[in-house]
Amino acid sequence: MITRQILEFIKEQLDLDIDRDEVKEIENQLNSENDFYTDIDGCQYRFIHEDIIWDTYVEEIKQITEDCYDIKAPHWLSIDWEETAENCFVDGYGHTFSHYDGSEEECMFGEENYYIFRTY
């Protein structure tokens, strides 16, 4: 069942070709990972489970902020990263996770919901 869902998602939603080995790899990762990257038809995608998407997003916003800005604040000053992430969350997760085109896909595989982002 999950194999068919993967095939349908890749062909219908992403409009890409996929081989049997790639399907098996994705299925194995869906069964064991909540956040993973995979190559599909020469493109890289990131799959993030709905249970961890927000926490992953908050951590990514923190990392981007620290990498891009020289925040000259004492170490004892606390930044509310949750609120900062809420302020940044305007158009969904795609602008942060999809470095390729800012898109965001969502799909159920079995009983589990994943967000899918093209990263290149």
Secondary structure, 3 states (H helix, E strand, C coil): CHHHHHHHHHHHHCCCCCCHHHHHHHHHHHHHCCEEEEEECCEEEEEEECCCHHHHHHHHHHHHHHHHCCCCCCCCCCCCHHHHHHHHCCCCCHHHHCCCCCCCEEEEECCEEEEEEECC
